[in-house]
């Protein structure tokens, strides 16, 4: 029986494609890379650190598409799974890894689920326990679209919380891939401020980098924070929660569709009948594509119409 994709009635549609989740990109990337297998794969196969912004912004399209592509979501999920088929090897400690090992792939998916939960709690008005259970059930439905083993997937929200605690306290590692993600000192100018003179960006980037790391540290599980050597005071927690509320208040001024990433925005327009249900999916613009020399690599999402 075919797995049904998520639709506009789901809470995942409400939260996952919201631009505020991009403020958690550093959290998601570092949490994913702390997984031993995933971190090894990133360290040995990824060009992420050579093109941070491009990789982030193009990845939002297929990852978001597994949630928002409706009848085409299963096809998008197969494509996302395909990008991981050749990522395998042996890490520096002699441990074999493969990106499609069930526990490894599910860990990455679980961070997207928790990103949704934490973003909703910190920046979108909060969640009830019933909401969290509903989001949990939806993340299982969403994961089924990848066609991978369901063995590592917890059966209930309560079991997931135990899984998450165990991963954070016993499994995740402080490794090079994680430290590289958190090192924003030399980060390039993002494309949405391309108009800014380079000298101005080089002055601003240190403060911006420090702020993003602080924001990310405040989102970590306490065990992760401790493992990475960060301290966190009660005052920091109060300021962090106030910052989240301020972001939420600011977004009340943003029109509904403008709160969403283009792939999600297009999905809302399709279900409202503003564009045909079979309209072409919105793909990443050419500015986000990998370098020409990398575009034939099976690990990259490169839409044919913009390649």
C-alpha positions in Angstrom: 0.0 0.0 0.0 1.4 3.4 -1.0 2.3 5.8 1.8 0.2 8.8 1.9 2.1 12.1 1.8 1.5 14.9 4.3 -1.0 17.5 3.4 -2.1 21.0 4.4 -4.1 19.7 7.4 -0.9 18.6 9.0 1.0 20.5 11.6 4.3 19.7 9.8 3.0 21.8 6.8 2.3 24.6 9.2 5.8 24.7 10.8 8.5 22.9 8.7 8.7 25.2 5.7 8.6 28.4 7.7 11.6 30.6 7.1 12.2 30.7 10.9 13.5 27.2 10.8 16.4 28.4 8.7 17.6 30.1 11.9 18.1 26.6 13.2 20.3 25.5 10.3 23.5 25.6 12.4 21.8 23.6 15.1 20.6 21.0 12.6 23.9 20.7 10.8 25.9 20.4 14.0 23.5 17.9 15.5 23.6 15.7 12.4 27.4 15.8 12.1 27.8 14.7 15.7 26.5 11.3 14.7 29.7 9.2 14.2 28.7 7.8 10.7 27.1 11.0 9.5 30.0 13.1 10.6 32.5 10.8 8.8 30.5 10.9 5.6 30.4 14.7 5.7 34.1 15.0 6.4 35.1 12.6 3.6 32.5 13.3 0.9 30.9 16.7 1.4 32.0 20.0 -0.2 29.6 21.8 2.2 32.4 24.0 3.7 33.4 25.3 0.3 29.9 26.5 -0.5 27.9 26.8 2.8 25.2 29.1 1.6 24.6 27.5 -1.8 24.4 24.0 -0.2 22.0 25.2 2.5 19.6 27.0 0.2 19.5 24.4 -2.5 19.0 21.5 0.0 15.9 23.2 1.3 14.1 22.4 -2.0 14.2 18.6 -2.1 14.1 18.1 1.7 11.1 20.4 1.9 9.6 18.7 -1.1 9.3 15.4 0.8 6.8 17.3 3.0 5.2 19.6 0.5 5.1 17.9 -2.9 1.8 16.1 -2.4 1.3 13.2 -4.8 4.9 13.8 -6.0 6.5 13.6 -2.5 7.4 9.9 -2.8 9.3 10.7 -6.0 11.1 13.5 -4.3 11.9 11.2 -1.3 13.4 8.6 -3.7 15.6 11.4 -5.2 16.8 12.5 -1.8 17.6 8.9 -0.8 19.5 8.5 -4.1 21.8 11.4 -3.2 23.1 9.3 -0.3 23.7 5.9 -2.1 27.4 6.4 -2.8 28.3 8.0 0.5 30.2 5.2 2.4 33.7 4.4 3.7 35.8 3.8 6.8 36.4 6.6 9.3 39.6 7.5 11.0 38.9 5.1 13.8 38.3 2.1 11.4 34.5 2.2 11.7 32.6 1.5 8.5 29.8 3.9 7.6 27.1 4.3 4.9 24.7 7.2 4.7 21.8 4.8 4.1 22.4 2.7 7.2 18.9 2.9 8.8 20.1 4.3 12.1 22.2 6.9 10.4 19.6 8.1 7.9 16.9 8.1 10.6 19.1 10.3 12.9 19.2 13.0 10.2 15.5 12.7 9.8 14.9 12.9 13.5 16.8 16.2 13.6 14.4 17.7 11.1 11.5 16.5 13.2 13.0 18.0 16.4 13.9 21.2 14.4 10.2 21.5 13.8 9.3 21.0 17.4 11.9 23.3 18.8 11.3 26.1 16.3 7.5 25.9 17.0 8.2 26.1 20.7 10.8 28.9 20.6 9.6 31.1 17.8 6.1 30.2 16.8 3.9 30.4 19.9 4.5 27.0 21.5 3.1 23.5 21.3 0.8 21.4 23.4 1.6 17.8 24.3 -1.1 16.8 21.8 0.6 18.8 19.1 4.0 17.1 19.8 2.3 13.7 19.6 0.7 14.7 16.3 4.0 16.0 14.9 5.6 12.7 16.0 3.0 10.7 14.1 3.5 12.9 11.0 7.2 12.6 11.1 6.8 8.8 10.9 4.5 9.1 8.0 7.0 11.5 6.3 9.9 9.1 6.9 8.0 6.1 5.4 8.2 7.9 2.0 12.0 7.2 1.9 11.3 3.4 1.7 14.0 2.6 4.3 13.8 0.2 7.2 11.5 1.4 10.0 13.5 -0.5 12.6 15.2 2.5 14.2 12.0 4.6 14.4 10.5 4.8 17.9 7.0 3.6 18.2 5.6 6.5 20.3 6.4 10.1 21.3 7.5 8.8 24.7 9.9 6.3 23.1 11.2 9.0 20.8 12.1 11.2 23.8 14.1 8.3 25.3 15.8 7.8 21.9 16.7 11.5 21.7 18.1 11.6 25.2 20.2 8.4 24.6 21.6 9.8 21.3 22.5 13.1 23.0 24.0 11.6 26.1 25.6 8.4 24.8 26.1 8.4 21.0 26.9 11.8 19.6 30.5 12.8 19.4 32.6 16.0 19.3 34.3 15.6 15.9 35.9 17.7 13.2 32.8 17.9 11.0 30.8 19.4 13.9 33.5 21.9 14.8 33.8 22.9 11.1 30.1 23.6 11.0 30.3 25.7 14.1 33.3 27.7 12.9 31.7 30.7 11.1 34.7 33.0 11.4 35.5 33.0 7.7 32.0 32.5 6.4 31.3 34.1 3.0 28.7 36.8 2.4 25.3 35.3 2.0 23.6 35.7 -1.3 20.7 37.8 0.1 23.1 40.6 1.0 25.1 40.4 -2.3 24.8 44.2 -2.5 26.8 44.7 0.6 30.4 45.8 0.1 32.9 43.1 1.2 34.7 45.3 3.7 31.4 45.9 5.5 30.6 42.2 5.6 34.0 41.4 7.0 33.4 43.8 9.8 29.9 42.5 10.5 30.5 38.8 10.1 32.3 38.3 13.4 29.4 39.7 15.4 26.9 37.8 13.3 28.9 34.5 13.7 29.1 34.9 17.4 25.3 35.6 17.6 24.4 32.5 15.6 26.6 30.3 17.6 25.1 31.7 20.8 21.6 31.1 19.4 22.5 27.5 18.4 24.1 26.7 21.8 20.8 27.7 23.5 18.9 25.2 21.4 21.2 22.2 22.3 20.3 19.4 24.6 22.3 20.0 27.9 24.4 16.9 27.3 25.4 18.1 23.8 26.2 21.5 25.2 28.4 19.9 27.8 30.1 17.6 25.3 31.0 20.5 23.1 32.3 22.5 26.0 29.8 25.4 26.1 28.5 27.0 29.3 25.0 28.2 29.6 23.6 30.4 32.4 20.1 31.1 33.6 20.5 34.6 32.3 21.5 33.2 28.9 18.4 31.0 28.9 16.1 34.0 29.7 17.6 36.1 27.0 17.4 33.3 24.5 13.7 32.8 25.1 13.1 36.5 24.9 14.9 36.5 21.5 12.7 33.7 20.3 9.5 35.5 21.3 10.8 38.7 19.6 11.3 36.7 16.4 7.8 35.3 16.7 6.3 38.8 17.2 8.1 40.2 14.2 6.8 37.4 12.0 3.2 38.3 12.8 3.8 41.2 10.4 4.8 38.9 7.6 2.0 37.7 5.2 1.2 34.0 5.5 2.8 32.9 2.2 5.9 35.1 2.6 6.7 33.2 5.8 7.4 30.1 3.8 10.2 28.8 1.6 9.4 28.9 -2.1 8.8 25.1 -2.3 6.3 25.3 0.6 4.8 28.5 -0.7 4.1 26.9 -4.0 2.4 23.9 -2.2 0.0 26.3 -0.4 -0.8 27.9 -3.7 -1.6 24.5 -5.3 -3.9 23.4 -2.6 -5.8 26.7 -2.7 -6.2 26.3 -6.5 -4.2 29.4 -7.4 -2.0 27.3 -9.6 -2.7 23.9 -11.3 -2.2 20.9 -9.1 0.3 19.5 -11.6 2.2 22.8 -12.0 6.0 22.1 -12.2 7.7 21.9 -8.9 9.7 25.0 -7.8 13.4 24.2 -8.0 16.4 25.9 -6.7 17.7 28.9 -8.8 21.0 28.5 -10.7 22.9 30.7 -8.1 22.6 27.8 -5.6 23.9 25.1 -7.8 27.2 23.3 -7.1 30.3 24.2 -9.2 30.2 23.0 -12.8 32.8 20.4 -12.1 30.6 18.8 -9.4 27.2 18.8 -11.2 27.5 15.2 -12.5 28.1 13.8 -9.0 25.2 11.6 -7.8 25.4 13.2 -4.4 24.1 16.5 -5.6 20.6 17.8 -6.3 20.9 19.5 -9.7 17.5 20.1 -11.4 17.7 19.5 -15.2 16.0 22.7 -16.1 18.6 24.8 -14.3 21.7 22.7 -14.8 
